């Protein structure tokens, strides 16, 4: 397997792209592509990339009682109140890791601090529906 194929596969499985790695490592835009394509990367450059990939924390699903947390937030703030839902990709699985109630600024969910986490803004009701579906999928 070529370096290009391997790196592309690892990045895709973790929801990342070359730009994410370059930003995290302080590399100029296109540098990772040049190193892979030209196979000019020396041992130190590859060690830096490999260390970054090895240090990525794995993402965890939140406990099933996250629905109870969402119920409490909905009771306190209303179903249409906003929240920020955090998600990422781990081993090719899309994982919703938790949410932050925008009214109380409190975080609920797994303790994932991966640089690969993304966020989206939903209502509490939409977040409840999303986590309910994720829980159903995990139980089947």
C-alpha positions, 0 to 999 in steps of 0.5 A: 500500500502506498503512503498516499493510500494509507494516509488517505484511508487513516484520515478518512476513517477519523473524519480528517483531511490533509488540511486538518493535519497541516493546521494542527502541525503548523505546516504550510498549505499543500506541504503534506501532499508534497511530502506524500506525493514526492515521497520527500518526507524524512523520518522526522517529518513522518514521525511528526505526522504519525505522532499526531495520528497516534495522539488522536483520542478515540471518540466515545458514545455518550451514556444512554441517559443523555436522553434524561439530560435532554429531557431536563433541559427541555423542561427547564428551557423549552424544546425550541431552546438551542444547543450545540451538538458535537460529533466526529468520525471514529473508525468510519463511524459517525458519533454524536458525542454530546451537547452544550445547552446554550441557556446554561452553557453546561456540557452533557455527554462523553468527554471527547476533546478530539480536534476532529470534533465538529459542531452543529446548532440544533434545538433541544428537541432536534438534539433529543431526536438525534440522540434517541436515534443514535441510541436505537442504532447502538442497541440493534 
